[in-house]
Amino acid sequence: MSDDTPLTILVADDSDTDRHILETIVARDGHRVLSARDGREAVSVFEEEQPDLVLLDALMPNLDGFGAARRIKALAGESLVPIIFLTSLTDTESLVQCLDAGGDDFLSKPYNRVILQAKIKSFNRMRAMHSTILDQRDQISRHHEHLLQEQTVAKQVFDNIAHSGCLDSNNVKYFLSSLAMFNGDILVAGMRPSGSMMVLLGDFTGHGLPAAVGAIPLASTFYGMVNKGFAVSDILREINHKLKTILPVGIFCCATMVDINFRRQQIRVWNGGLPPGYIRRASGGEPEPITSTHLPLGVLSNQRFKDDMQLYDLAWGDSLYLWSDGIHEARNADGDMFGEDRLKAVFVEDADNSTLFDRILGRVQAFVGEGRRDDDLSLVELRMDRPENVNAVAAEAERRSRSTLSEWTMSFDVLPGSFRHFDPMPLLLTILVEVPGLRQHSGDLYTLLAELYSNALEHGILQLDSDLKSSAEGFTQYYELRQQRLSAISEGLIRIHLQHSTTDEGGILRLRVEDSGPGFAGGARAPALSNDSHAYCGRGLALVEKLCDAVHYLGDGNEVEAVFSWSSDA
């Protein structure tokens, strides 16, 4: 819209002469003219024609210019309709009254054509600018509404994932308060099949949607692995690997991971970058800090990542308190931070654990008052309690440990037609890792099965001599001979027998591998073992003996039994 764009201009004046002069000036500049003889008629014409600009006499019959201006401004709404008062008044009070009534400018009588033209052009530019601003505001509003809709859907997905665990358990209290729709802090909690509870409090760098980008893969990985009974170290490493892979440089997650074993009354804690948490004993005394000993998740590669944890014994009623740095850094109206000293003072001033969570939260909120928060704020209380008081999953796991299947056996035979192409290890390992708690030992189990099976196949069925592998040439000859005998094999059997029983700590697995070969003289000797890392043979069974509590050679030496005891929290 240019300065010369024709406008529709309303001229309202009770003087026919003055009105005619203005109409003539305005019309000569190409503008469309509307006329009114008093204030009431001016309002009526404006309501019907919606002119772009109004020239309004201040003193008119029926309704003066001041009253007409107020009504016209109300009818115009958000649209900018400039009102130029026509007046012979020159005193300051009258001119101020023109502006207070809604006038944007005034023109003194007798009228100067040049000044009037300049004012009309000026207000035309203002109208164009105002129209542009309104359009941009509407676009921003539409984009903002669209963004909110997208964030609402994304947050619903996020909440469905992040809050699908056991945060409603009786031993958990938490408070999550975000600066934006999305929370840079994340809290997830899940129950392992063994009945222990896993809790992770994380704080991504920043806040809002950018900070929550990593929260969905973190939560989905956490719940997927916790529900399947993975060990804490495996879960931490997988989360760290995913965050390191998908997040840009500078975005990471300070986190504390807690494994609560209700049966043993123990917790294990991994703290990577969060402020120190406190253990508060039900018996009283100074709170015990749990400081950060690791870098945040998503910073290091898995080769450099450390997953060692701190172990604490807790009595019934003892509690662990965790928080994000939003607690320490909460500021009051004067800009002072709440700080660690004020937080610790809440712990030492009263021994009543039942109200400590509410006192901490209340003290922080009272300190902040009307002050502006700069970060998300999260607080968590985890209480050591009896399984039946925690939730149904913990109670059921405790019941299962006492009353469900505690012993089982199975046998698996491998026949000649399968020796050459079939590897029974994946199938057997799949069965074993379905035992709650055994999955975290899958690497050791695979080593045991593979070594015992290959020993039975190569030495029992194929009758290969390990002494051939004493040199590089013999090593090659050994495997050439192995392929020849596998191609010609037509009889024999390898039987793998598994026997499992549970204990309070985990369980005992007995692996017995029997082959139909001749064995060795009455079982009086075992195959030669070697701890030489440069040896070509003998290291496999040495490794088996290191991994197991005991290894027995039975029968004629064609049966080997390995006893492997495991802990659900190893």
C-alpha positions as MATLAB code, in Angstrom:
seq = 'MSDDTPLTILVADDSDTDRHILETIVARDGHRVLSARDGREAVSVFEEEQPDLVLLDALMPNLDGFGAARRIKALAGESLVPIIFLTSLTDTESLVQCLDAGGDDFLSKPYNRVILQAKIKSFNRMRAMHSTILDQRDQISRHHEHLLQEQTVAKQVFDNIAHSGCLDSNNVKYFLSSLAMFNGDILVAGMRPSGSMMVLLGDFTGHGLPAAVGAIPLASTFYGMVNKGFAVSDILREINHKLKTILPVGIFCCATMVDINFRRQQIRVWNGGLPPGYIRRASGGEPEPITSTHLPLGVLSNQRFKDDMQLYDLAWGDSLYLWSDGIHEARNADGDMFGEDRLKAVFVEDADNSTLFDRILGRVQAFVGEGRRDDDLSLVELRMDRPENVNAVAAEAERRSRSTLSEWTMSFDVLPGSFRHFDPMPLLLTILVEVPGLRQHSGDLYTLLAELYSNALEHGILQLDSDLKSSAEGFTQYYELRQQRLSAISEGLIRIHLQHSTTDEGGILRLRVEDSGPGFAGGARAPALSNDSHAYCGRGLALVEKLCDAVHYLGDGNEVEAVFSWSSDA';
ca = [
       0.000    0.000    0.000;
       1.648    3.288   -1.165;
       1.192    6.806    0.195;
      -0.942    7.710   -2.847;
      -3.435    4.871   -2.519;
      -6.983    6.360   -2.729;
      -8.813    6.275    0.585;
     -12.409    6.585    1.704;
     -12.516    9.635    3.958;
     -15.416   10.749    6.133;
     -15.770   14.527    6.583;
     -18.029   15.481    9.522;
     -18.687   19.203   10.104;
     -21.858   21.124   10.909;
     -20.621   24.091    8.819;
     -21.591   23.642    5.185;
     -18.836   25.975    4.062;
     -16.057   24.264    6.001;
     -17.321   20.833    5.023;
     -17.436   21.810    1.323;
     -13.862   23.158    1.455;
     -12.560   19.905    2.966;
     -14.536   17.746    0.542;
     -13.042   19.666   -2.371;
      -9.456   19.341   -1.099;
      -9.839   15.629   -0.408;
     -11.613   14.854   -3.688;
      -8.927   16.641   -5.763;
      -6.346   14.220   -4.358;
      -8.382   11.274   -5.700;
      -9.979   10.147   -2.471;
     -13.604    9.064   -2.072;
     -15.522   11.452    0.188;
     -18.339   10.742    2.674;
     -20.176   13.577    4.451;
     -21.895   14.034    7.831;
     -23.479   17.147    9.359;
     -23.251   16.198   13.035;
     -21.720   13.616   15.349;
     -24.663   11.212   15.330;
     -24.733   11.156   11.518;
     -20.932   10.668   11.464;
     -21.240    7.551   13.630;
     -24.061    6.205   11.429;
     -22.103    6.775    8.200;
     -18.975    5.183    9.694;
     -20.904    2.117   10.810;
     -22.363    1.710    7.313;
     -19.373    2.598    5.096;
     -16.302    1.768    7.248;
     -14.131    4.655    5.937;
     -10.337    4.597    6.165;
      -9.903    8.003    7.809;
     -12.180   10.517    9.589;
     -11.999   14.339    9.580;
     -14.131   15.268   12.588;
     -15.225   18.670   13.831;
     -14.905   18.956   17.581;
     -18.014   21.095   18.189;
     -21.184   19.778   16.508;
     -24.879   19.518   17.458;
     -26.689   16.324   18.600;
     -23.365   14.567   19.389;
     -20.121   16.496   19.620;
     -16.890   15.306   18.029;
     -15.506   13.934   21.295;
     -18.421   11.542   21.794;
     -18.470   10.602   18.115;
     -14.723    9.820   18.217;
     -15.156    7.434   21.142;
     -17.955    5.526   19.369;
     -16.043    5.378   16.076;
     -12.939    3.988   17.825;
     -15.088    1.360   19.527;
     -16.652    0.381   16.187;
     -13.244    0.210   14.480;
     -11.975   -2.421   16.923;
      -8.431   -3.541   16.030;
      -8.452   -1.666   12.731;
      -6.516    1.580   12.693;
      -8.918    4.347   11.621;
      -7.140    7.684   12.170;
      -9.308   10.558   13.420;
      -8.129   14.095   12.699;
     -10.025   16.668   14.753;
     -11.075   19.879   12.971;
     -11.069   22.677   15.516;
     -10.714   26.355   16.014;
      -9.838   25.675   19.637;
      -6.269   26.573   20.508;
      -6.049   26.184   24.278;
      -4.034   23.252   25.556;
      -6.865   21.714   27.545;
      -9.122   21.485   24.482;
      -6.397   19.988   22.307;
      -5.614   17.378   24.984;
      -9.348   16.599   25.163;
      -9.287   15.849   21.414;
      -6.512   13.306   21.868;
      -8.057   11.779   25.008;
     -11.308   11.198   23.126;
      -9.511    9.002   20.602;
      -8.221   11.579   18.153;
      -4.877   10.876   16.520;
      -4.168   14.433   15.405;
      -5.874   17.801   14.895;
      -6.113   20.390   12.118;
      -6.701   24.032   12.985;
      -9.004   26.304   11.049;
      -8.552   27.886    8.504;
      -7.400   24.697    6.747;
      -4.031   24.469    5.014;
      -4.278   22.193    1.973;
      -0.599   21.177    2.015;
      -0.646   20.253    5.698;
      -3.875   18.282    5.275;
      -2.431   16.321    2.346;
       0.746   15.559    4.361;
      -1.267   14.332    7.350;
      -3.420   12.079    5.150;
      -0.298   10.546    3.548;
       1.321   10.085    6.939;
      -1.684    8.315    8.404;
      -1.983    6.203    5.251;
       1.563    4.940    5.915;
       0.615    4.230    9.524;
      -2.448    2.271    8.383;
      -0.323    0.177    6.038;
       2.181   -0.509    8.809;
      -0.581   -1.381   11.261;
      -2.168   -3.753    8.746;
       1.187   -5.479    8.217;
       1.672   -5.848   11.961;
      -1.782   -7.378   12.365;
      -1.111   -9.843    9.530;
       2.209  -10.834   11.067;
       0.604  -11.167   14.490;
      -2.066  -13.456   13.038;
       0.584  -15.548   11.280;
       2.569  -15.843   14.500;
      -0.603  -16.792   16.348;
      -1.426  -19.497   13.778;
       2.135  -20.842   13.871;
       2.084  -20.773   17.656;
      -1.219  -22.638   17.771;
       0.133  -25.198   15.306;
       3.289  -25.609   17.392;
       1.251  -26.070   20.554;
      -0.859  -28.735   18.843;
       2.283  -30.576   17.741;
       3.822  -30.265   21.192;
       0.603  -31.459   22.819;
       0.615  -34.615   20.684;
       4.349  -35.130   21.255;
       3.953  -34.623   24.991;
       1.118  -37.145   25.109;
       3.358  -39.675   23.376;
       6.202  -38.774   25.733;
       4.013  -39.074   28.832;
       2.630  -42.424   27.673;
       6.185  -43.725   27.420;
       7.852  -41.961   30.336;
       5.053  -42.574   32.845;
       4.267  -46.172   31.971;
       6.201  -47.614   34.894;
       5.663  -47.760   38.647;
       5.901  -44.105   39.677;
       2.617  -44.615   41.529;
       4.195  -47.170   43.882;
       3.639  -46.565   47.585;
       7.336  -46.034   48.313;
       7.761  -43.253   45.700;
       7.016  -39.543   46.000;
       7.967  -37.117   43.266;
       7.457  -33.575   42.031;
       8.223  -32.507   38.451;
       7.732  -28.870   37.472;
       8.789  -27.669   34.017;
       9.460  -24.209   32.634;
       7.794  -25.142   29.341;
       5.284  -27.728   28.125;
       8.128  -30.219   27.923;
      10.294  -30.979   30.910;
      14.060  -31.203   30.510;
      13.992  -33.376   33.639;
      12.820  -36.970   33.277;
      11.849  -39.515   35.917;
      11.264  -43.187   35.061;
      10.720  -46.160   37.360;
      10.174  -49.820   36.574;
      10.072  -53.228   38.240;
      12.380  -56.049   37.196;
      10.944  -59.586   37.102;
      13.009  -60.338   40.214;
      11.013  -57.714   42.152;
      13.707  -55.053   42.459;
      12.839  -51.487   41.464;
      14.869  -49.415   38.994;
      14.572  -45.621   39.133;
      16.310  -43.054   36.929;
      16.173  -39.289   37.429;
      17.667  -37.396   34.513;
      18.272  -33.745   33.688;
      18.967  -32.926   30.038;
      20.885  -29.773   29.221;
      18.501  -26.851   28.652;
      14.739  -27.163   28.978;
      11.636  -27.406   26.835;
      11.362  -29.400   23.610;
      15.108  -29.386   22.702;
      15.953  -30.786   26.123;
      13.275  -33.477   25.832;
      14.488  -34.833   22.477;
      16.509  -37.552   24.187;
      13.859  -38.351   26.780;
      11.786  -40.654   24.557;
      14.651  -43.012   23.544;
      15.887  -42.948   27.147;
      12.472  -43.915   28.535;
      11.732  -46.571   25.902;
      15.153  -48.168   26.382;
      14.819  -48.055   30.165;
      11.399  -49.712   30.316;
      12.166  -52.237   27.588;
      15.290  -53.479   29.363;
      14.046  -53.241   32.958;
      10.940  -55.297   32.180;
      13.133  -58.014   30.653;
      15.392  -58.211   33.694;
      18.565  -56.657   32.284;
      21.273  -55.641   34.726;
      21.785  -51.994   35.689;
      25.128  -51.883   33.894;
      23.567  -53.142   30.657;
      20.750  -50.566   30.863;
      23.122  -47.693   31.579;
      25.416  -48.661   28.729;
      22.570  -48.987   26.237;
      21.080  -45.623   27.211;
      24.506  -43.978   27.069;
      25.153  -45.468   23.627;
      21.812  -44.285   22.242;
      22.155  -40.760   23.605;
      25.753  -40.518   22.401;
      24.608  -41.645   18.945;
      21.501  -39.494   18.432;
      22.090  -36.276   20.403;
      24.065  -33.333   18.994;
      27.233  -32.177   20.722;
      26.423  -30.207   23.861;
      23.192  -32.077   24.646;
      23.561  -34.772   27.314;
      21.755  -36.103   30.365;
      22.942  -35.753   33.946;
      21.365  -38.713   35.709;
      21.154  -40.839   38.829;
      20.188  -44.508   38.477;
      19.024  -46.435   41.549;
      18.483  -50.189   41.885;
      16.381  -50.965   44.984;
      16.540  -54.564   46.205;
      13.752  -54.919   48.768;
      14.626  -58.497   49.675;
      18.220  -57.642   50.594;
      17.353  -54.146   51.843;
      20.062  -52.659   49.653;
      20.316  -49.963   47.037;
      22.951  -49.506   44.351;
      23.423  -46.010   42.960;
      25.088  -44.643   39.822;
      25.353  -40.835   39.778;
      26.542  -39.113   36.633;
      26.452  -35.340   36.965;
      23.393  -34.734   39.172;
      23.721  -32.898   42.510;
      24.457  -35.140   45.514;
      21.415  -37.005   46.812;
      20.895  -37.797   50.489;
      20.109  -40.993   52.386;
      17.945  -40.179   55.382;
      17.867  -42.908   58.020;
      14.630  -43.574   59.865;
      16.712  -43.791   63.040;
      17.914  -40.205   62.574;
      21.401  -38.795   62.325;
      23.202  -36.779   59.662;
      22.072  -37.352   56.066;
      24.518  -39.388   53.975;
      25.418  -37.726   50.653;
      25.617  -39.698   47.412;
      27.910  -37.682   45.198;
      28.460  -37.845   41.463;
      31.365  -40.098   40.464;
      30.709  -40.310   36.714;
      30.206  -38.117   33.668;
      26.631  -37.642   32.356;
      24.960  -40.059   29.947;
      25.668  -39.343   26.295;
      29.132  -37.843   26.811;
      31.522  -40.813   26.620;
      31.693  -43.670   24.153;
      30.756  -47.063   25.587;
      34.421  -48.088   25.524;
      35.226  -45.310   28.013;
      31.925  -45.398   29.911;
      32.116  -46.500   33.573;
      29.182  -48.375   35.116;
      30.451  -49.098   38.644;
      27.926  -48.342   41.377;
      27.893  -47.502   45.075;
      26.229  -50.021   47.413;
      24.267  -49.005   50.537;
      22.444  -51.084   53.144;
      19.097  -49.594   54.191;
      16.702  -50.453   56.977;
      12.927  -50.406   56.607;
      11.784  -46.782   56.518;
      15.104  -45.340   55.339;
      14.708  -43.011   52.361;
      16.804  -41.745   49.462;
      16.215  -38.203   48.187;
      17.221  -37.103   44.687;
      16.763  -33.789   42.877;
      17.816  -31.914   39.787;
      19.947  -28.776   39.976;
      16.727  -26.757   39.639;
      16.402  -27.161   43.440;
      19.857  -25.731   44.240;
      19.581  -23.002   41.610;
      16.044  -21.837   42.418;
      16.245  -18.040   42.894;
      14.200  -15.615   44.944;
      13.104  -12.151   43.868;
      16.526  -10.748   44.838;
      18.327  -13.237   42.595;
      19.776  -15.312   45.473;
      19.998  -19.095   44.928;
      18.433  -21.575   47.363;
      21.739  -23.447   47.473;
      22.948  -26.674   49.055;
      23.330  -25.248   52.571;
      19.649  -24.310   52.827;
      18.712  -27.719   51.464;
      20.872  -29.587   53.976;
      19.432  -27.474   56.785;
      15.976  -28.887   56.052;
      17.361  -32.407   56.590;
      18.970  -31.713   59.962;
      16.262  -29.546   61.545;
      13.648  -32.289   61.974;
      13.852  -36.075   62.299;
      10.347  -36.756   60.954;
      10.868  -38.595   57.644;
       7.153  -38.755   56.865;
       6.948  -35.003   56.197;
      10.469  -34.350   54.900;
       9.520  -34.440   51.204;
       6.772  -31.833   51.674;
       9.035  -29.667   53.840;
      11.781  -29.603   51.207;
       9.343  -28.713   48.458;
       7.560  -26.125   50.585;
      10.816  -24.511   51.668;
      12.008  -24.140   48.056;
       8.684  -22.751   46.854;
       8.504  -20.302   49.766;
      12.066  -19.155   49.061;
      11.361  -18.573   45.381;
       8.072  -16.758   46.032;
       7.434  -14.504   43.057;
      10.986  -14.998   41.821;
      11.645  -16.170   38.299;
      12.699  -19.815   37.896;
      15.528  -20.485   35.449;
      15.335  -24.277   35.247;
      13.062  -27.302   35.573;
      12.578  -28.419   39.159;
      12.394  -32.087   40.211;
      12.394  -33.807   43.603;
      12.127  -37.559   44.329;
      11.781  -39.595   47.533;
      12.428  -43.376   47.410;
      11.637  -45.305   50.604;
      12.928  -48.745   51.495;
       9.811  -50.742   52.307;
       8.599  -54.320   52.450;
       7.654  -55.708   49.005;
       4.011  -56.199   49.942;
       3.803  -52.475   50.809;
       5.466  -51.274   47.590;
       3.239  -52.489   44.762;
       1.677  -55.614   43.308;
       4.697  -56.415   41.133;
       7.134  -56.412   44.054;
       4.747  -58.436   46.189;
       4.198  -60.979   43.409;
       7.946  -61.319   42.833;
       8.440  -61.915   46.526;
       5.673  -64.524   46.492;
       7.136  -66.216   43.409;
      10.537  -66.449   45.048;
       8.974  -68.549   47.792;
       6.233  -70.544   46.108;
       6.663  -70.900   42.340;
       8.849  -73.179   40.231;
      12.262  -73.209   41.901;
      13.817  -76.282   40.236;
      13.690  -77.546   36.663;
      15.705  -79.712   34.293;
      15.831  -80.256   30.560;
      17.898  -82.379   28.171;
      18.748  -81.636   24.558;
      20.240  -84.201   22.148;
      22.231  -83.299   19.057;
      22.328  -86.143   16.484;
      24.812  -86.834   13.625;
      22.758  -85.120   10.937;
      23.081  -81.841   12.828;
      26.774  -81.932   13.764;
      28.004  -80.286   10.581;
      25.604  -77.342   10.161;
      23.616  -76.845   13.379;
      24.763  -74.720   16.303;
      22.590  -75.394   19.384;
      24.012  -72.447   21.359;
      21.507  -69.726   20.296;
      18.529  -71.994   21.027;
      19.776  -73.024   24.460;
      20.813  -69.494   25.338;
      17.351  -68.196   24.391;
      15.826  -70.621   26.882;
      18.236  -69.733   29.673;
      17.904  -65.946   29.410;
      14.163  -66.230   29.912;
      14.961  -67.036   33.547;
      14.548  -63.709   35.414;
      18.017  -62.479   36.322;
      19.981  -64.849   34.065;
      19.888  -62.537   31.039;
      22.606  -60.347   32.500;
      24.910  -63.406   32.530;
      24.263  -64.302   28.887;
      27.901  -63.689   27.892;
      29.260  -66.112   30.491;
      26.574  -68.684   29.688;
      27.398  -68.608   25.995;
      31.089  -69.141   26.777;
      30.318  -72.134   29.012;
      27.949  -73.787   26.532;
      30.211  -73.162   23.531;
      33.358  -74.486   25.199;
      31.708  -77.615   26.616;
      29.884  -78.398   23.367;
      32.931  -77.905   21.138;
      35.001  -80.048   23.531;
      32.418  -82.868   23.285;
      32.152  -82.582   19.489;
      35.825  -82.295   18.602;
      37.381  -84.611   21.161;
      34.522  -86.978   21.999;
      32.762  -87.462   18.635;
      35.485  -86.563   16.091;
      38.371  -87.907   18.186;
      40.654  -84.949   17.400;
      43.898  -84.575   19.338;
      44.511  -81.122   20.859;
      48.245  -81.712   20.654;
      47.949  -80.990   16.923;
      47.308  -77.356   17.817;
      50.692  -76.905   19.469;
      51.970  -75.082   16.379;
      50.550  -72.865   13.662;
      50.936  -75.634   11.059;
      49.306  -78.134   13.358;
      46.488  -75.709   14.021;
      45.691  -75.592   10.300;
      45.959  -79.378   10.036;
      43.607  -79.719   13.044;
      40.788  -77.816   11.353;
      41.289  -79.511    8.003;
      40.941  -82.866    9.743;
      37.890  -81.531   11.628;
      36.117  -80.700    8.360;
      36.947  -84.107    6.866;
      35.585  -86.050    9.822;
      32.456  -83.875   10.062;
      31.706  -84.657    6.415;
      32.008  -88.379    7.052;
      30.254  -88.617   10.443;
      27.238  -90.943   10.527;
      26.827  -91.889   14.170;
      27.216  -90.437   17.639;
      25.300  -88.264   20.076;
      25.873  -85.202   22.252;
      23.467  -84.722   25.137;
      23.241  -81.358   26.900;
      21.560  -81.485   30.283;
      20.483  -78.327   32.143;
      19.459  -78.298   35.798;
      18.459  -75.033   37.488;
      17.448  -74.149   41.038;
      16.771  -70.765   42.625;
      18.350  -69.326   45.746;
      17.729  -66.195   47.798;
      20.607  -64.529   45.955;
      19.820  -65.774   42.451;
      20.254  -69.367   41.370;
      22.501  -72.342   40.530;
      22.766  -73.734   37.014;
      24.352  -77.117   36.349;
      25.476  -77.729   32.777;
      26.305  -81.328   31.925;
      27.520  -82.212   28.459;
      27.800  -85.903   27.562;
      29.129  -87.369   24.315;
      29.061  -90.920   22.935;
      32.822  -90.997   22.441;
      35.176  -93.344   24.305;
      36.250  -90.726   26.831;
      39.555  -91.204   28.605;
      40.699  -93.902   31.028;
      37.980  -94.192   33.664;
      37.698  -90.443   34.109;
      40.982  -90.561   35.999;
      42.374  -87.489   34.281;
      41.021  -84.316   32.755;
      42.223  -82.764   29.495;
      45.354  -80.664   29.846;
      44.577  -77.070   30.752;
      46.653  -74.055   29.835;
      46.753  -70.524   31.197;
      49.296  -69.463   28.609;
      47.701  -66.654   26.604;
      49.963  -67.522   23.650;
      49.104  -71.229   23.622;
      47.109  -72.642   20.691;
      45.010  -74.967   22.855;
      43.912  -75.697   26.408;
      42.583  -72.234   27.261;
      38.873  -72.985   26.771;
      38.407  -75.371   29.678;
      40.658  -73.195   31.830;
      38.220  -70.348   31.199;
      35.284  -72.630   32.065;
      36.879  -73.441   35.426;
      37.395  -69.751   36.168;
      33.774  -68.905   35.413;
      32.275  -71.780   37.406;
      32.185  -72.782   41.041;
      33.171  -76.315   40.098;
      33.875  -78.484   37.044;
      33.562  -82.306   37.293;
      34.621  -84.997   34.790;
      32.315  -87.998   35.085;
      31.913  -91.520   33.741;
      34.743  -92.505   31.411;
      35.674  -88.882   30.928;
      32.976  -88.324   28.306;
      30.765  -86.303   30.687;
      31.620  -82.822   31.960;
      29.515  -81.010   34.543;
      29.968  -77.302   35.265;
      28.312  -75.644   38.283;
      27.513  -71.964   37.710;
      26.021  -69.906   40.552;
      24.648  -66.466   39.803;
      23.273  -63.440   41.573;
      20.316  -61.470   40.267;
      22.147  -58.215   41.032;
      25.612  -59.055   39.817;
];
